[in-house]
Amino acid sequence: MASLSGFFSTMTAMLQNKHFIYFAFLLVLVFGADQAQAQSFARVTIGQKTREAQIIGMQRDGRELAGILVYANNAWNNIYFNIDDLQTIKQAAQNYFGDFDSMKLKKGNKKSIKKYGTISCFVEWGSDKKSIDRFCDTKADLGYVFVKAAPYFCVSVHPAKNQNAAQSSPAYQTFEKLNLLFTKSQITDFCQKTTPKSE
C-alpha cells in the first residue's frame, strides 16, 4: 500500500513539474511525427472516385520498388514500379504538363492513353488487406484520359493472370485492368513521394 502511495506521490510531483510536462509534450510530437512519416499517402482517382492510396515499397530481386496500396475492383491492390519506371512516370508527367499548358491534349483521341509510352510493373492483390496473396508481372500504359471533360494523367495497368501457383483458389485469379487517374497536383505528389531518398 505504501509503495502505491509513493508511486502516486511521484507522479503528482512529476506532473506539477513544468519541465517534465514540456519534455513529455516533445516526446509526443517526435514520435507522432515519426508515425505520420511511416505511413504516407497519395490521392488517386479510380472511376470517378478519388481515394487515399498508401505509398508502399519493397525489395524484389535485389531492386527497390515503390508504388501504392489501393482498394479497387473489389480487391486490395499493391502496384509497384522499379526506379527506372518511376523515372519514366515522372518524365511522362512532365510531357503531360507541357501538352496540358500548351493546350495540345486531344479530347477525342482514344489512343491517347498510350501517348507517353509503356512501362513494367509488379502487382499483388487479394480480398483481404492483410493477406494479399496473388501476384503477377504486367505492363502499364502512360498517357491521359478525359473524364467529364476534365483531363487526367493516367497510369493504365494491364490485366494479367495470377502467377502464384501456391494460390489455387479460383477466386481473384485475374488482375483486372486498373486505370489510375491523377490531376496535375496528384501526379506531382505521387512522384515526389515515390522518389528514392538517395536522389
N, C-alpha and C positions, 0 to 999 in steps of 0.2 A: 504493500500500500504506500509505504514511504517512497519507494522508487518511482511509482506512478505520480505521486505528488511532486517529486523532484523534476520529473520529465515535463509536467505542465508548467512548473515554475520557470524552467529553462526556456521552453517555447514562448512563454509570455514575455520573458526578458528579451528574447531574440526579436519578437515582433515589435517590441517597443523601440528597438534599435533602428534608427533611420538608415544606417549604413547597410544593415542586413537586408532590409526591405529593398533598397536600391540594387544590391547585388543580386537578390532573387529575381528582381524585375529584368536585369540584364541577362540572366540565365534564360529566362522565358523568351526574351527577344532573340537571343542567339540560337537556341535550339529550335524555336519556332521558325526562324529563317531557314535553318538547315532542312527542316522538314518540308518547307514550301519549295525549296530548290530541288529536293529529292523527287518531287512529282511536278513536272512541267507539262503544260497543256497548250494545244493549238486549236484554233477554231477551223472547222471544215464543213462544207455543205454537201449533203448527200440527198439526192432527190431535190426537195425544196425545203429541207430542214437543216438548220445549222446546229452542229454538235460540238461538244468539247471532246477532243481526242487527246489521249495521253501520249506524250513523247516517250519513246522507248528505245532501248539499244541492246545489242548483244554482240557476241563474237561468234563467227561461223567460219570454219575452215581457215582460221588464222586471220580473218578480216573483220574489221569493225563495221557493224551495220547500225543504222538508226532509222527510225520511222515513227509510226503511230499505232496506237491501240484504239479501235473504234467499233461501236456496235452498228452493224448494217446487214441487210439481207438475212435478218433473223439469226444472226450469229455474231460472236465476238471475233474480231479480225486484227491480227498483228501484221502490219505491212512494213517490210524492211527494205532499205536500199543501201548499197555499199557507198563508200566515199566518192568514187568516180561518178556513180549515178546521181548522187545528191548534188554534185557539182554540175552535172548536166541539167538537173532540175533548176538549179539556180540560174544557169545561163539561159535556159529556155524562158524562165520568168522575166529575165532582163529583155529578151527579144519580144516577149509579150507586152511588156511595159512600153517598148518602143512603138510597136504596132498600135497599142491602145492610144497612146498620146498623139500619134500622127493619124489617128482615125483610119487605119488600114485593116481593121477587123472586118471580115466578111460575114455578115449575119446569115446569109443563105447557103454558105459553103458547108455541106455536111461532112466533108473530109477534113475540115479544119482541125479536128481533134488530133490529127497526126502531123500537124503543121511543123512542130518543133522536134520531131523525132521519137524514137522508141528506146526504152531502157530495160534493163533486167530488174527483177525484184524477187524477194522471197516472202511468202505469206504463210501464216499459220491461222487456223480458225477452228471454232467449235461452239457448241451451245452454251458452255459454262465458262465464264471468265477465268476461273481458277484452274481449269483443265482443258486448255486449248491443245488438242491432240491430233489435228490434221495439218499437213503442211505440203507445200509444193514450190517449185521454182516456176516463175512465169515472166511475162513481159508487161510493160505499161507504156501506153502512148501518151505523149505530152502535147498539149495544144490548148484550145479554148472552145467553149461552147456558149450559146446564149440560152438563158432561162428567163422567160417572160421579158424579153427584150434587153436583159442585163447580161453582159459578158462575164464569164468566169474563166480563170486559168484552170485547166483540167488535167488531172493525172488519172488516166483510164486504165485500170488494172484488168488484164485479160483473164477470162475464165480458165480453169485448169483442174486436172484430176488430182485427188489426194495421192501423195507418194509415200505415206506412212503405211507400210504393209502390215504393221502390228495392229492397226486400227481397221478391223474388217467389218464393223457395223455398217449397214447400208446407208445410214443417215449421214448427211453432210459429207458425202464423198466427192462432191464437186465444189470448188471455189467459184462462186458466181461473179460475173463481171461487176466491177465496182468503180463508179466514177466519183473521184474525189474532187470537189469543186472549191476553188479558193477565190476570194476577192483579192485585189492588189495588196491590201494590208495583211490579209491572212496568209498569202503565199510568202510574203516578206518575213512574217513572223515564223512560219514553218521553217524556212531556210535558215534563219538565224538560230533557231533552237535545235536544229539537227546538224549544224556545222561543228566538226570536231574541234575540241578546245585547243588543239595544237595549232590551228590555223589563225 
